[in-house]
Amino acid sequence: MDFDDTEEEAAFRAEVHAWMTANARERDPGQLATSHSFYDFDDIFVKEGKLWQHRIYDGGYAGITWPVEFGGRGGSFVEAMIFREEEAKFDVASGLFAVGIGMAGPTIIGHGTDEQRRRFLPAMLRGEEVWCQLFSEPGAGSDLASLSTRAVRDGDEWTIDGQKVWSSGAHHSDMGILLARTDPEAPKHRGITFFLLDMRSPGVEVRPLRQMTGGATFNEVFLTDVRVPAANVVGEVNGGWRATMTTLANERTAGRGTSSFPQILQLARECGSTTDPILRQRLADCFIKSEISRYLGFRIQTALSKGMSSPETSVAKLLFALSAKETAELTLSLQGPLGMLSGEAAPGHGFWQQQFLSAPSFRIAAGSDEIQRNIIGERVLGLPGDVRADKDVPFKDLVR
């Protein structure tokens, strides 16, 4: 396991930090987050996110891992992780293009046509078009291959009908990556096609879902007689599962995150909670798990730097989701009666209360806890795979 940057990585980190210093404001030591983030997904976040992405593009850091011929930097996953780590130290609106550049882009590079690459990739990198993911449905979440949104060929177009849900940022998106069933006679994994959807197409209705945080990051999307050009199919018709695996692999790629433990300890001191023996023990547990997460990040970085796959990403994601709940509960306990307040009246202007309300979503996003455990069991521990009795059954014959 490598704990330190190589000489080349250290030089890249210094280069990125110098560029960040010249182009953004470093966070104050006590600053918890930017005022508008992915978990707000409001007009201000979109505006600031586009401006920041365009600045990254001008600086030569857009699409770090993308091949040079597609407008990227041709860099490594480790360099992309280093950039994210340094970016997290500055007060910028990051994350707006997580679906576009992080997921849709690599899928189009790997499976798309030359025309699709010319049309969509440059606009992503320049921060001109926001993308969303139209995969999950009310009846197809963890078992994504059970999706029932239907696409029927009509000349040079496809007519699509169905419903998607939990689509982050769909209400502010220009384009979407969409999965639809194009052959109900085939088994569920083999009758799916991957589409690129213009979110302003007639028949697309986006309804934001108000969360208990007060924000509306997620949406449900209704598709009624939506017509999509055949040229917007990525990969083979009925062979969209291959492209989907590329998308999900990029969604679940993890790196070393920035620990919030120093801010949690500062909160405990400000609230006078450091003398309580039970809270002190919970703080110690929080610190231990943050360190475990950090070392998992080193393992992932080491594997990626050697060109190896890293199943530890599922371990890290599962740990993060479980720890987020415990950490959020701890931060409210540290505040005592003040933990019942919110907004400007609460410590940290209600930041920790928002984290508490957001924490349950982490156990679902980018693969639920149960899915991560299956991956760990099968790919890390070598346990037998799940029994999939419906694997070869035509989709139309499945009980749903």
N, C-alpha and C positions, 0 to 999 in steps of 0.2 A: 504494500500500500504506500502511495506517495503522499506525504504530508505537506510538501512544499512545491511551489511552482518550479518548473525547469527554468533554465536561463531564458529560453525563448518565451515561456509563459510569463515570467516576471517582467520581461521587457514589454510584452503586450499589455500587461496589467498597468504598468507605468504609463504607457502610451494612452490607454483608455482613460485613466484617471486624469491625466493632464488635459485631454480633450474635454472630459466632463467638467473639470474645473473652469475651463474657458467658456463653456456653453450652458452651464446650469448652476443653480445655487445649491451648495452642499447643505444638507439638513443640519439643524441645530442638534446638539447632543441629546436634548430632551424631546425632540420632535418625534412624534409617533408615526405619522403618515401624511401623505398629501391630502389637501382638503377635498379633492374629488378623485375617486379611484374607480377601479373595475366594479366594485360593489355598489357604486352609485349608478354608473352608466347613464349619466345625465348629459344634457347638452354641453355643459362646460367640460366634462371629461372627454367627450368626443372632439370638441374643438381643440382643447389643449393637447390631446393625444395625437391628432393629425399634425399639428404644428411640430410636436416633438419628434414624430417619426420622420417628417420631412427634414428636420435638422440632422437626425441620425443618417439619413440618406446622403445628404450633402457632405457629411463628415466621413463617409465611406464605411459605415458600420451596419448598414442595412443588410439583412440576410447573410449573416456571417458564415453560416455553414453551406449556403447555396453555392453551386458551381459558378465560376466567374462568367461563363457564357450565358448564364441566365440573370446576370446583374448582381450576383452575390460577391462575397469576398473570397470564397474558396477556402475558408478557414475550418478549424476543427470544432467539435462539440465542446471541448474544454475551453476554447477561446470564447465561444458563445456563453458558457457558464461564467467565465471571468467577466465578460461584459455585463451580464445580469447582476453579478455581485457588486460591481462598481456602481452600476446605475442605481442600485437600491440605496446607496449612500446619499443620493441627491433628490431634491424636491422636484420630481418630474412626473408627468402623467403617463405611466408605462402600462402596457398590457392591452391596449386597444386593439392591437393587431396580432394577438395571440392565436386566434383562429386563422386569420389570413396568412401571415408570414410563417407562423409556427406549424400549421396543419394543412391548410388548403394548398399553399405554395409547394411544399415538398411532394404532395400528392400529384399536383399537376406536372411538376418536374419529372416525376417517376413514371406517370401513366398517361399524361395528357398529350395532345397533338402539338405540333409546332405552332399552329395558329392560336391555340389556347394559351400557350406559353407567351407568345408575342402580345396577345390581348390583355392578359390578366396579371402576369408577374411584375412588369414595371410599375403598374398602378399600385400594387400592394406595397412595393418597396418605397415608393415615393409618399405613401400615406394618403393616397387619394380615394381609395375605396375600402370600406370596412366590411368584413365578412362575418358570417355567423354559421353555426353548425346545425343542420336540420336532420338529425339522426333519431333521437329518442321520440317515442310515441306513448300515448297513455297505456297501451298494451305491450310496449316493447322498450324496456329500459336496459337492464343488465343483460337480458337475452335479446340483443339488438336484432338478430336475424329473424325474429318473429314479427318484424315490422309489416304493416299491411297497407301503407300508402301505395296507391296503384298508379302505374304509368302505362298508357296505351299508345302505340305508334299510330300516327296519322300523317302519312306522307313524310315531309321533311321536319315534322314536329312530333312531340310527345304531349299527350294530355294527361295531366297529373291531378289526382284527387286524394285527399287524406288530411291527417292532422299530425302536427309535431308539437313537442312540448319541451320545456326547460332549455329553450334556445337563447343562450346568453347574448344580449345586445341585438337581437333581431329587429327591435324597433328603431335602431339607428344604423342598420346594415344596408349596404348597397347590393351585396351578393351573398349567396348562401351555398354551401355544399349540402346536397340533398340525396338521400337514399330512397329509392322507390322500388316496389316489386313489379317486375316486367314479365315474369313467367310463373304464374301460380301452379303450373303443372310440375315445376322442378322442386327438389328439396329446398328448404328455406334458405340455405346459404348460397344456392346456385341460381336463384332466379331474381337477383337484386342488381340494379344498375345505379351507377354513381353519376349524378347530374350537377351542373353548375347553374344556379337559379338566380335570375335578376329579381331582387326582392320587390321591385316596383311593377312587376308583371301584373296584369289584370287577373283577379281571382285570388291574390295573396292577401290575406288578412292577418295582421299581427296584433295580438292582445297582450299587453304587458301584465305580468303577474306581480301584484304587490306583495312584498315579503314582510315578515314581522320586523325587519330592520327599518322599514319605512321606504326602502328603495325598491326599484323594479328592474333588476338586472335580467331576470328570466322572462321568457315569453312563451305563449302558446301560439302556434301559427296554423291557420286554416288554409287549405289549398282546394279551390273549387274550379275545375275546368281550366287549370293553369297550363298554358301552352309554352313548351320549352323547345328551342331548336335542337334538332338531332346533333348539330355540331357541338352542343354543350354536354354531350356524353363523354365522361372520362373513362378511358379503358374500353373494355368490351361490353356490349349489351349482355346482360345476365351474368357478367363476370365482375360486377362491382365490388365483390367482397375482398378481392385482392387490393384494390385501391383503398378500401375502408381500413384494412389492416395497416396500410402505410399511414393513414391519417391517425389512427389510434396509437400507433407506435410513437409518433411524434408528440401526441397529446400527453403521453405518460412519461416522456423523457424527463428526468428530474436532475437537479444539480444541487450544489450546496446552497442552502438558503441562508438568510440573515437572521440570526437568533434575536428574539425579542426579550431574552432573559434580563439583560441589563436594565431595560425600561421597566420590567416587572419588579425587579429588586428596588429600583428607584421609587416605584409606586408604593411598595411596602414600607419604605422608610418615610415617605411623605405622609402616609396614613397612620404611622406609629404602630405598625403590625409586626415589627421584627422581633419583639420580645415574646410573642405568643408561641409556645412550644409546638403546638399542632400546626400552626401556619408556617413555622420555620421548617418543620419536616416536609410539608407540602412544597415549600420553596426549594428545598434540597432535591426533592423528587423531580420538580420541574427542571432544575439545572441539569440533573443527570440525563434526563431524556433529551434535552437540547444538545448535550454533548454527544449522546448516541447518534442523534440525527446528523450532527456535524461530521462524525466519523464515517457514517454511512455515505455522506456526500463525498468524502475522500475516496472511499471504495469505488463509488460510481465514476468519479473523475479519473481514477487510475485505470479502470476498465475501458472507458471511452478513449482515453489517451493512447491506449494500445490497440484500438480498433476492435474491441471486444464488445459483445452485447452485455447488458447489465441488468439481470433480473432483480438486483437489489433496489431498482427503482420502485418496484411494487412494495418491497419491505419499507422503503422510505415513505412512500405515499400512505401506506396503512398506519405507520407510526405517527405521521403528521396528523392524519385525520383523528386518531384516537387521542393524541396529546392535545389537540386544539380544544377539545371539549373540556378536558381536565384543566388546562391552562386558563380557559375562559372562566370556569367556575372559581378557580383560585383568585383571579384578579378581582372578582366581585367580593369574595370573602375578605380579601385584604382591605377593601374599602369600608367594611362594616356597614352601618346604616346608610352611608353614602352610596353604596352599591345599588340601592333602589332608585336612585336618581338617573336622569338621562340628559343628554344635550349639554348645554353650557353650564348647567348647575352641577354636573357630575365631575369628578376628577378626570383630568385629561380631556375635558370637553365631551365626555361620553364615548370616547374611543373604545374603552374596554367593554362598555355595554354593547356597542355595535359588534365587537368581536364575539361576545357571548351569543348574540342572536344569530350571527353568521355561522358559528361553529358547526351546527348540525349539517349544513350543506356540504361541508368538506368530506363527509362520509359517503356521499353519493357522487359528487363531481369526478370526472375523469376515471370512472370505474369504481363501483361501490366497494365497501369493505369486503363483502362476500366474494366479489370477483377477484380482488387482490389476494385473498386467502387461497382461492383456487389456483391462481398463477404461482404463488409461492409454493403451494403443495406439489404442483405438477412439475414446475420448471426449476425450482430450487431444491426441494427435498426429494424429488423423483418419485412421488407417490402416484398410484394409478389415477388415470383421468376419470372425470365424471362419466357415468353411464348416460349416453345420449341416445335414447330410444327413438327420437324423432329425426335423427341425422339424415336418413335416406328416405324419409316419407315425403311424398309431394306436399307442398305447402297447403294446397286446397283441402287436403284430407286431415289436417291437424285440427285437434279440438282447441279452440281459442275462446 
